[in-house]
Amino acid sequence: MKTYLMLKRAYSERPPGVSPDEDDRSSEDLIEYFLERFSREGDTVFDPFAGYGTTLLVAQRMGRIPYGVERDERRVAYARSKLHQPSHMICGDAQHIESLDVPSFDVSITSPPFMEKGEIRNPLASHSREGMEYASYIQSLKLIFEQVRRLMKPGAHVVVEVVNIKSGRGVTTFSWDVGTALSEVLTFQGEVIICHEGSLFGYHHSYCLVFSNQE
Ligand SMILES: C[S@@+](CC[C@H](N)C(=O)[O-])C[C@H]1O[C@@H](n2cnc3c(N)ncnc32)[C@H](O)[C@@H]1O
C-alpha cells in the first residue's frame, strides 16, 4: 500500500450555510481513492459518522450502494436531498449502530468527531450536558468500531481519517490514540498520509488508518 497521497481536497459543491472554517468534510478525491482500492461496483459502503454524506455521495456516483449514520438532522437532510435512496442515510447515534437498520458492508470510509486532551465534553452527543474526558471518548470510539466490525463482510476494510491536534492545550495525538484503540477490535493494516492542497482546520495533511477484519 502506498503510504502517502497528494490530493486536492476538492468538492463538487459546498452545502448551503457551511463556511470554509466549519467545513469538516472528507475530500471527495480521498473517498474515490479508497473506494477504487477496496470496493467494486455494486458493493455496499458504510459511514458511521456520515456528516454531509460525502462518502455516500461519492459511493453513489461510483455505482456502489451507500449507507450512513449521522446524528445531526441538518446534515442528514442535505445528504438525503442528494441520494437516490434517501432512507440509506439514517438519522441516529453511531453508539447504537446495532439497533439501526445497517446492512453488512464491503468498505467503510469515515472520520469521527475530533477531541483534544484536557477538554471535558461529549463529541458524540451535542446536546448532552454530561462531558467526558478524552480517554473515555477514545474508549467510546473503540466500542463503536466493535459494532462496526460485526457488520464487516469477510475481507472488508475500514478507513478512518484522523489528525493529530496542536493547540494552546498542547499536542493531542488523536491519530495515534484512535489507531491504538481501534487496533484492539480491528486488524491494523497501516496508515496513509494524505497531503492536501487545501487545508482542513489549518492542516495540510491527515492520516487515513486502514483496518481489515483479517489477520
Ligand atoms: C468529522 S465529521 C464527518 C464528516 C463527513 N466525513 C463528511 O464528509 O461530511 C464527524 C461527524 O460525526 C457526527 N457525529 C457525532 N457524534 C455522532 C454520533 N453519536 N452518531 C452519529 N454521528 C455523530 C457529527 O455530527 C459530524 O457530522
Ligand as a Chemical Component Dictionary entry (heavy atoms), coordinates in Angstrom:
data_LIG
# 
_chem_comp.id                   LIG 
_chem_comp.type                 NON-POLYMER 
_chem_comp.pdbx_formal_charge   0 
_chem_comp.three_letter_code    LIG 
# 
loop_
_chem_comp_atom.comp_id 
_chem_comp_atom.atom_id 
_chem_comp_atom.alt_atom_id 
_chem_comp_atom.type_symbol 
_chem_comp_atom.charge 
_chem_comp_atom.model_Cartn_x 
_chem_comp_atom.model_Cartn_y 
_chem_comp_atom.model_Cartn_z 
_chem_comp_atom.pdbx_ordinal 
LIG C1  C1  C 0  -15.641 14.797 11.001 1  
LIG S1  S1  S 1  -17.373 14.846 10.772 2  
LIG C2  C2  C 0  -17.596 13.740 9.392  3  
LIG C3  C3  C 0  -17.727 14.492 8.104  4  
LIG C4  C4  C 0  -18.051 13.591 6.927  5  
LIG N1  N1  N 0  -16.954 12.676 6.629  6  
LIG C5  C5  C 0  -18.366 14.427 5.691  7  
LIG O1  O1  O 0  -17.603 14.364 4.716  8  
LIG O2  O2  O -1 -19.339 15.197 5.728  9  
LIG C6  C6  C 0  -17.976 13.860 12.107 10 
LIG C7  C7  C 0  -19.472 13.700 12.091 11 
LIG O3  O3  O 0  -19.859 12.818 13.124 12 
LIG C8  C8  C 0  -21.149 13.228 13.551 13 
LIG N2  N2  N 0  -21.434 12.606 14.857 14 
LIG C9  C9  C 0  -21.004 12.984 16.081 15 
LIG N3  N3  N 0  -21.474 12.156 17.026 16 
LIG C10 C10 C 0  -22.214 11.220 16.393 17 
LIG C11 C11 C 0  -22.950 10.096 16.848 18 
LIG N4  N4  N 0  -23.018 9.778  18.129 19 
LIG N5  N5  N 0  -23.585 9.347  15.921 20 
LIG C12 C12 C 0  -23.528 9.672  14.595 21 
LIG N6  N6  N 0  -22.864 10.737 14.111 22 
LIG C13 C13 C 0  -22.206 11.505 15.001 23 
LIG C14 C14 C 0  -21.043 14.751 13.591 24 
LIG O4  O4  O 0  -22.319 15.367 13.581 25 
LIG C15 C15 C 0  -20.232 15.010 12.318 26 
LIG O5  O5  O 0  -21.085 15.223 11.219 27 
# 
loop_
_chem_comp_bond.comp_id 
_chem_comp_bond.atom_id_1 
_chem_comp_bond.atom_id_2 
_chem_comp_bond.value_order 
_chem_comp_bond.pdbx_ordinal 
LIG C1  S1  SING 1  
LIG S1  C2  SING 2  
LIG S1  C6  SING 3  
LIG C2  C3  SING 4  
LIG C3  C4  SING 5  
LIG C4  N1  SING 6  
LIG C4  C5  SING 7  
LIG C5  O1  DOUB 8  
LIG C5  O2  SING 9  
LIG C6  C7  SING 10 
LIG C7  O3  SING 11 
LIG C7  C15 SING 12 
LIG O3  C8  SING 13 
LIG C8  N2  SING 14 
LIG C8  C14 SING 15 
LIG N2  C9  SING 16 
LIG N2  C13 SING 17 
LIG C9  N3  DOUB 18 
LIG N3  C10 SING 19 
LIG C10 C11 SING 20 
LIG C10 C13 DOUB 21 
LIG C11 N4  SING 22 
LIG C11 N5  DOUB 23 
LIG N5  C12 SING 24 
LIG C12 N6  DOUB 25 
LIG N6  C13 SING 26 
LIG C14 O4  SING 27 
LIG C14 C15 SING 28 
LIG C15 O5  SING 29 
# 
